[in-house]
C-alpha cells in the first residue's frame, strides 16, 4: 500500500477498509461485504441473480465493468476451468460481447460476438467453438493487412435481435443476430475520411440512439476531428453530431475544412452515459483548446438527446500535454458515487472531478482550466489506456505499470492495494477481479479487496483486449491490432471442457 497517498493516522475510513480486507481474507463474499457495509447489496441477491448476458463494453451504458450477479465461476471452482482456443480470421483487439439463448439459424444458441480489426464480425457458440455466422464488410480487400483498422467493441440491440459493429471504412453496421445479414437502411457512415478517422472506442446506446465516436491513427497524421454521433437505432439516420474541434459545426465535417486537427476520442469506453440517460461523457486526446470551439485534452459532458455542450474539464497544463503527446483522453472516464468522475491519461495521472461542476468554479468561463478535486498517480505512474471498474466506493485501475484498487471516501481516493502487474481494463465479476496482462500474457484473477492472487489463466499477449465473465464462461481475445494480422485467437474457458 502506497502510504504517500493515504491520510495520516488510523482514520475511521482506513479502519473500515482494513475490516473489509480482513472480511475478504476470511472468505466473505463481495456481496456479503457490501451488505455488511450498508451499501445495498446482499449475499442473497447475488446468489439468486445469475449473469447471462454481457451486451456491450463495460457491461452497461455507465461502463462500470462490474457485476455482483453470479457468473457461475467462483474462487472455489475456477481450478476446474478448461480452455478452448478458437482460430479467427483476424485479430480482436477489443472485448467480446455475449448473449444467452438467442435464435441463430432457427435454433437457440448462446453466442459470443466479436469484431476483428479489419471489420469481420463473427457469432460463436462458446460451448462448441463453432462459428455460427460471419459478416465480412464489402470492400475489405482494400484495407485488409494495412494500417486502416477498427478496435471498437460491438453492442447488442436492446431487443437482442441485432448487433451493431464497425468496419475500418468508417461505417457502423446493423447485423441480424439470427444470420449476420445487414439490416435495411444500414450501414451508417460516421466519417467522410476513414483513412484518417479511426473507429476506436466501444459503441454505446442511450435514449433510443446508438452513440459512436471517431479517433485517429498511430502518429496522429492530420487531418482528423474527433466527434461523437447519435444514430437512430431503427433507421440508421445520423440525428446529432458533436465535433470536439470546430464545435460550432453540428454535422459530420470534412476534416480539411476545420482549422484544427486531432482531438481523438480513443478511450476503450468511448461515450459513457450517466445514470438516468440524460448526459454523456467523452474524453479527448491531443489537439488545440480554446474552451469554445476546440476541446483537445478535455473531459466533455454533453446532453442527451441532442449532444449539446453542458460543461467541460481541461487540465491547466493542456498545452504541454498537447505538445508532448500526453493525451488526457487515452484513459476512459469512470463514474463514481457522489456524482464524481475519474479520468486518467498518458501523463500517468488520475484526476478526480466533481460532475456537479467540472471546472470547480462558481462561475463558468470558457477560458478556465483546472478544477480537479484530487490529482494522483496511475497504478504504475504509466500511460493509461484502460477503463476502470467501479463497485460502490471501490475503483479498480490497471495500466502498463501495475494494478491498483482505490477506495473513495469524502471525495478523496486512497490506495487500498497495489502491485506491479500490467493490465488492460479490469472487470469485477462473480466476486473476483479479472485483469489481463497484455504484455506478459495471462489473465490474472484476484480477490478484489485484498489483491490476493487466486490464479492466472494462461493466454498469449495482446494490446487493448479485455475479458468478459458471464454465464459460466470466461472469454478473452488475444493479439495486437498493430501487428496488422489477418488471423487471431479467441480464448474461452468453461467448466464444461
C-alpha atoms as one frame of an Amber mdcrd trajectory, in Angstrom:
protein
   0.000   0.000   0.000   1.352   3.362  -1.001   1.454   5.339   2.249   2.099
   8.615   0.446  -1.421   8.555  -0.927  -3.141   7.770   2.369  -4.262  10.138
   5.085  -2.033  10.062   8.143  -3.094   8.116  11.219  -5.666   5.367  11.576
  -8.709   7.214  10.222 -12.218   5.855  10.523 -12.320   5.171   6.781  -8.991
   3.337   6.914 -10.150   1.171   9.827 -13.231   0.368   7.754 -11.063  -0.605
   4.782  -8.887  -2.879   6.896 -12.004  -4.525   8.293 -13.300  -5.162   4.798
  -9.985  -6.643   3.682  -9.987  -8.973   6.679 -13.523  -9.998   5.854 -12.489
 -10.898   2.314  -9.467 -12.785   3.616 -11.785 -14.746   5.904 -13.815 -15.863
   2.895 -16.694 -13.403   2.888 -18.326 -12.824  -0.494 -18.089  -9.465  -2.177
 -21.847  -9.090  -1.930 -21.771 -10.042   1.732 -19.169  -7.364   2.402 -21.344
  -4.833   0.591 -24.280  -5.772   2.785 -22.184  -5.512   5.935 -21.000  -2.080
   4.836 -24.595  -0.967   4.280 -24.139  -0.452   0.554 -27.329  -2.024  -0.668
 -26.249  -5.429  -1.999 -26.932  -8.650  -0.160 -25.473 -12.109  -0.428 -28.993
 -13.428  -1.021 -29.414 -11.114  -4.014 -26.139 -12.304  -5.516 -26.999 -15.985
  -5.130 -30.437 -15.511  -6.662 -29.326 -13.475  -9.685 -27.311 -15.035 -12.475
 -25.473 -13.027 -15.103 -26.409 -14.436 -18.504 -25.755 -11.509 -20.858 -22.839
  -9.137 -21.441 -24.237  -6.936 -24.234 -21.605  -4.181 -24.515 -18.198  -2.980
 -23.415 -18.245  -2.383 -19.665 -21.481  -4.418 -19.295 -23.765  -1.352 -19.121
 -24.041   2.196 -20.549 -22.234   3.554 -17.457 -19.276   1.265 -18.254 -18.919
   0.087 -14.652 -17.228  -3.178 -15.742 -18.769  -4.651 -12.606 -21.478  -7.085
 -11.570 -22.396  -8.721  -8.271 -24.557 -11.317 -10.039 -23.379 -14.893 -10.107
 -21.300 -15.776 -13.170 -21.110 -19.492 -12.432 -17.375 -19.163 -11.776 -16.021
 -18.715  -8.272 -12.718 -18.941  -6.429 -13.779 -22.432  -5.388 -14.356 -23.808
  -8.899 -12.013 -21.718 -11.046  -9.488 -24.557 -10.973 -11.976 -26.697 -12.906
 -11.958 -24.446 -15.959 -10.924 -25.870 -19.321  -9.590 -23.771 -22.193 -10.830
 -23.839 -25.761  -8.758 -21.762 -28.240 -10.605 -20.704 -31.383  -8.808 -19.564
 -34.521 -10.365 -16.453 -36.040  -9.990 -14.736 -39.443  -8.480 -11.676 -37.776
  -7.299 -10.138 -34.502  -9.888  -8.970 -31.968  -8.158  -6.052 -30.226 -11.225
  -5.188 -28.176 -13.721  -7.049 -25.989 -16.310  -9.696 -26.824 -19.998  -9.411
 -26.037 -22.263 -12.319 -25.051 -25.953 -13.117 -25.429 -27.759 -16.040 -23.806
 -30.282 -18.183 -25.658 -30.848 -16.230 -28.870 -32.164 -17.528 -32.180 -29.444
 -18.288 -34.733 -30.405 -20.009 -37.972 -33.607 -21.340 -36.395 -32.020 -22.795
 -33.249 -31.388 -21.431 -29.749 -27.744 -20.661 -29.020 -25.587 -18.823 -26.558
 -23.356 -16.571 -28.655 -20.132 -14.665 -28.198 -19.834 -11.878 -30.775 -16.549
 -10.219 -31.763 -15.304  -7.818 -34.427 -11.819  -8.172 -35.885  -9.531  -5.249
 -36.649 -10.497  -5.360 -40.326 -14.225  -5.357 -39.581 -15.178  -9.021 -39.772
 -17.893  -9.704 -37.188 -18.467 -13.277 -36.015 -21.026 -15.078 -33.852 -19.500
 -18.036 -31.993 -21.097 -20.786 -29.931 -18.910 -20.788 -26.780 -19.785 -24.354
 -25.839 -18.647 -25.910 -29.119 -16.381 -23.218 -30.536 -18.399 -23.302 -33.758
 -18.518 -20.094 -35.791 -22.261 -19.734 -36.412 -22.063 -16.872 -38.915 -19.555
 -14.420 -40.311 -20.150 -10.921 -41.644 -17.415  -9.640 -43.938 -17.727  -5.955
 -44.845 -17.869  -5.300 -48.607 -14.588  -3.947 -49.957 -12.426  -5.494 -47.208
  -9.661  -6.300 -49.684  -8.915  -2.565 -49.929  -7.777  -2.329 -46.290  -7.086
  -5.867 -45.007  -3.471  -6.093 -43.869  -2.995  -2.300 -43.843  -2.831   0.314
 -41.061  -6.558   1.056 -41.536  -8.296  -0.795 -38.684 -11.106  -0.656 -36.154
 -10.856  -1.675 -32.480 -14.394  -0.781 -31.367 -16.334  -3.283 -29.277 -19.731
  -4.126 -30.809 -23.017  -3.720 -28.929 -26.254  -5.722 -28.897 -29.560  -4.010
 -29.595 -31.936  -3.835 -26.614 -34.253  -6.351 -28.323 -31.328  -8.804 -28.741
 -32.215  -9.279 -32.413 -29.384  -7.171 -33.838 -25.781  -6.302 -33.137 -24.122
  -3.028 -34.132 -20.496  -3.266 -35.275 -17.896  -1.140 -37.050 -15.660  -1.519
 -40.086 -12.473   0.415 -40.993 -14.125   2.203 -43.926 -15.980   4.466 -41.489
 -19.241   2.535 -41.337 -21.409   1.263 -38.500 -23.382  -1.863 -39.387 -26.617
  -3.276 -38.017 -26.438  -7.052 -38.290 -29.063  -9.686 -37.647 -28.102 -11.941
 -34.763 -30.092 -14.661 -36.484 -27.794 -14.854 -39.522 -25.397 -11.870 -39.661
 -27.077 -10.082 -42.574 -27.202  -6.274 -42.762 -30.486  -4.578 -41.818 -32.327
  -2.446 -44.357 -31.225   1.197 -44.365 -27.799   0.391 -42.970 -24.804   0.812
 -42.690 -24.420   4.347 -41.323 -21.391   6.423 -42.288 -19.863   8.382 -39.399
 -16.760   9.782 -41.139 -16.069  11.051 -44.633 -12.327  10.435 -44.200 -11.876
   6.889 -42.805  -8.229   6.886 -43.885  -7.595   9.399 -41.075 -10.531   8.981
 -38.673 -10.454   5.608 -36.924 -13.427   3.930 -35.241 -11.684   3.183 -31.975
 -13.972   3.250 -28.945 -16.768   0.914 -27.876 -20.286   1.653 -29.100 -22.979
   2.678 -26.616 -26.770   3.067 -26.615 -28.914   5.698 -24.885 -32.344   7.211
 -25.415 -33.071   5.077 -28.475 -29.876   6.056 -30.252 -26.540   4.454 -30.972
 -23.550   6.513 -29.820 -20.368   6.150 -31.878 -17.115   8.117 -31.916 -14.011
   8.674 -34.012 -10.313   8.973 -33.224  -7.068   8.947 -35.185  -4.365   6.500
 -36.171  -0.895   5.976 -34.704   1.212   9.008 -35.488  -1.774  11.375 -35.348
  -1.469  12.071 -39.055  -3.719  15.034 -39.811  -6.321  15.949 -40.656  -8.940
  14.347 -38.424 -11.569  15.591 -35.991 -12.723  13.501 -33.032 -16.510  13.550
 -32.961 -19.477  11.727 -31.464 -22.611  10.901 -33.412 -26.075   9.760 -32.321
 -27.607   7.319 -34.797 -31.261   6.296 -34.810 -31.325   2.623 -33.819 -34.002
   1.756 -36.341 -33.311   3.825 -39.430 -29.559   4.415 -39.234 -30.111   8.170
 -39.644 -27.460  10.435 -38.101 -29.590  12.523 -35.701 -26.946  14.551 -33.850
 -23.218  15.322 -34.063 -20.771  16.998 -31.688 -17.359  17.849 -33.113 -14.692
  18.315 -30.445 -12.899  20.685 -32.833 -14.883  23.252 -34.805 -17.623  22.517
 -32.261 -19.774  25.296 -33.695 -20.442  22.991 -36.661 -23.169  20.440 -35.939
 -22.747  17.972 -38.801 -20.111  15.432 -39.784 -17.449  17.597 -41.385 -14.652
  17.020 -43.837 -11.546  17.299 -41.602  -9.539  19.517 -44.001 -12.272  22.160
 -43.677 -11.671  22.564 -39.926  -8.912  24.960 -38.824  -7.735  22.475 -36.152
  -6.895  18.756 -36.213  -6.845  15.711 -33.922  -8.746  15.556 -30.572  -9.220
  11.786 -30.808 -11.910  10.043 -28.788  -9.763   6.977 -28.253 -10.560   5.516
 -24.834 -11.900   1.976 -24.599 -15.233   3.058 -23.113 -15.876   5.792 -25.639
 -19.147   7.525 -24.692 -20.006   6.971 -21.007 -23.709   7.510 -20.313 -24.509
   8.903 -16.883 -27.266   7.316 -14.782 -30.661   8.487 -15.976 -29.527   8.594
 -19.605 -29.669  12.382 -19.973 -25.944  13.148 -20.148 -22.893  11.554 -21.724
 -19.165  11.958 -21.098 -16.437  11.794 -23.720 -12.683  12.328 -23.298 -10.398
  13.752 -25.960  -6.727  13.452 -26.846  -4.133  15.892 -28.121  -5.374  18.937
 -30.023  -5.745  22.688 -29.659  -8.028  24.047 -26.935  -9.828  27.348 -26.557
 -12.837  26.392 -24.426 -15.387  27.431 -27.043 -14.878  25.587 -30.330 -11.776
  23.450 -29.701 -11.594  20.925 -26.866  -8.333  18.991 -27.038  -7.270  17.065
 -23.893 -10.617  17.543 -22.167 -13.425  15.675 -20.435 -16.659  16.890 -22.021
 -20.218  16.481 -20.747 -22.968  16.595 -23.379 -26.745  16.477 -23.133 -28.874
  13.555 -24.300 -30.584  13.791 -26.641 -29.043  16.479 -28.796 -25.339  16.201
 -27.900 -25.212  19.812 -26.698 -22.217  21.014 -24.681 -23.060  21.298 -20.983
 -19.631  21.650 -19.344 -16.022  20.516 -19.688 -12.848  19.964 -17.709  -9.400
  20.736 -19.129  -6.107  20.377 -17.192  -4.130  23.538 -16.536  -1.172  22.021
 -18.401  -3.206  21.254 -21.534  -0.724  22.976 -23.847   2.105  20.809 -22.501
   0.010  17.653 -22.826  -0.756  18.526 -26.429   2.825  19.334 -27.388   4.226
  16.252 -25.596   1.728  13.699 -26.982   0.326  13.007 -23.499  -3.336  12.610
 -24.410  -5.627  13.339 -21.485  -8.281  11.158 -23.093  -6.313   7.928 -23.521
  -7.946   6.549 -20.367 -11.700   6.122 -20.057 -13.933   8.265 -17.846 -15.338
   6.439 -14.834 -18.471   7.362 -12.885 -18.009   7.248  -9.102 -20.508   7.594
  -6.235 -21.366  11.091  -5.070 -21.676  12.390  -8.638 -17.928  12.213  -9.178
 -15.858  11.214 -12.185 -12.328   9.890 -12.666 -10.172  10.348 -15.756  -6.573
   9.375 -16.483  -4.255   9.800 -19.435  -0.831   9.262 -20.916   0.747  11.610
 -18.367   0.436   8.901 -15.690  -2.034  10.879 -13.605  -5.597  10.305 -12.414
  -7.901  13.270 -11.883 -10.918  13.094  -9.571 -13.648  15.516 -10.650 -16.991
  16.793  -9.413 -19.664  16.252 -12.068 -21.787  18.978 -10.497 -19.090  21.445
 -11.528 -16.293  20.006 -13.645 -14.047  23.062 -13.611 -14.589  23.662  -9.879
 -15.553  27.320 -10.325 -18.623  29.152  -9.090 -18.913  30.860 -12.473 -18.074
  29.009 -15.656 -15.957  30.844 -18.177 -14.655  29.420 -21.465 -11.071  30.386
 -20.574 -10.953  28.353 -17.358  -8.856  25.235 -16.894  -8.241  23.008 -13.882
 -10.644  22.449 -11.010  -9.988  18.803 -10.110 -10.684  17.614  -6.564  -7.609
  15.361  -6.448  -4.580  14.505  -8.554  -2.824  11.169  -8.015  -0.604   8.732
  -9.920  -1.893   5.926 -12.103  -1.061   2.428 -10.768   2.449   2.343 -12.230
   2.717   6.058 -12.992   2.443   4.786 -16.560   0.425   5.787 -19.593  -3.195
   4.792 -19.077  -5.168   3.230 -21.942  -7.713   1.236 -19.968 -11.179   1.683
 -18.466 -11.549   1.391 -14.670 -14.003  -0.929 -12.965 -16.154   0.679 -10.265
 -18.008  -1.091  -7.468 -19.615   1.120  -4.831 -16.744   3.131  -3.321 -14.002
   0.981  -4.889 -12.201   1.740  -8.141 -10.000  -0.819  -9.893  -7.432   0.520
 -12.363  -4.673  -1.155 -14.397  -2.014   0.193 -16.751   1.380  -0.708 -18.200
   2.965  -0.326 -14.765   0.630  -2.096 -12.372  -2.808  -2.786 -10.941  -4.340
  -0.810  -8.075  -7.542  -0.736  -6.069  -8.596   2.652  -4.677 -11.167   3.413
  -2.016 -13.267   6.576  -2.198 -14.066   8.443   0.994 -15.088  12.087   1.420
 -14.274  12.927  -2.214 -10.775  11.506  -1.837  -9.218   8.343  -3.262  -6.858
   6.238  -1.159  -4.823   3.240  -2.316  -6.191   0.031  -0.851  -3.673  -2.287
  -2.506  -1.323  -2.158  -5.474   1.031  -4.402  -7.427   3.327  -4.084 -10.429
   1.469  -6.493 -12.737   0.428  -4.872 -16.005  -3.176  -4.876 -17.114  -5.842
  -3.755 -19.553  -9.384  -2.827 -18.459 -10.241  -4.774 -15.271 -13.628  -6.353
 -14.679 -15.208  -7.334 -11.368 -17.464 -10.349 -11.819 -18.638 -13.117  -9.531
 -16.731 -11.695  -6.558 -13.408 -11.828  -8.427 -11.248  -9.199 -10.118 -10.084
 -10.195 -13.608  -7.127  -8.345 -15.163  -5.473  -9.291 -18.447  -1.693  -8.806
 -18.629  -1.332  -7.663 -22.223   2.479  -7.639 -22.103   3.424 -10.954 -20.481
   0.167 -12.715 -21.286  -2.128 -14.375 -18.783  -5.435 -13.463 -17.192  -4.808
 -12.717 -13.515  -7.630 -13.324 -11.066  -7.574 -11.564  -7.678  -9.564 -11.242
  -4.504 -10.755  -7.684  -5.147 -10.308  -6.073  -1.741  -7.073  -7.766  -0.691
  -5.268  -8.140  -4.017  -4.516 -11.784  -3.257  -3.856 -13.681  -6.495  -6.314
 -16.542  -6.868  -4.911 -17.919 -10.120  -3.598 -16.973 -13.542  -5.275 -18.365
 -16.647  -2.705 -18.959 -19.372  -3.041 -16.912 -22.571  -0.954 -15.087 -25.125
  -0.130 -11.394 -25.130  -2.265  -8.601 -26.525  -2.870  -4.873 -26.586  -6.264
  -3.343 -25.609  -8.144  -6.659 -25.305 -10.090  -7.313 -22.105 -12.164 -10.263
 -20.847 -15.790 -10.868 -20.028 -17.038 -13.395 -17.452 -20.644 -14.462 -17.923
 -22.965 -17.488 -17.836 -20.210 -19.912 -16.879 -17.684 -18.670 -19.454 -14.520
 -16.573 -19.404 -13.892 -15.123 -22.869 -10.743 -13.226 -23.866  -9.315 -12.287
 -27.284  -5.544 -12.259 -27.843  -3.347 -10.240 -30.172  -2.371  -6.699 -31.133
  -4.095  -4.674 -33.854  -0.791  -3.024 -34.696   0.572  -6.330 -35.988  -1.888
  -5.957 -38.911  -2.592  -9.675 -38.848  -5.496 -11.262 -40.682  -5.725 -14.130
 -38.182  -6.227 -14.287 -34.447  -7.218 -16.290 -31.378 -10.175 -16.232 -29.006
  -9.753 -17.967 -25.638 -12.862 -19.445 -23.985 -12.701 -21.079 -20.583 -15.595
 -23.078 -19.151 -16.227 -25.830 -16.667 -17.802 -27.983 -19.371 -14.475 -28.597
 -21.095
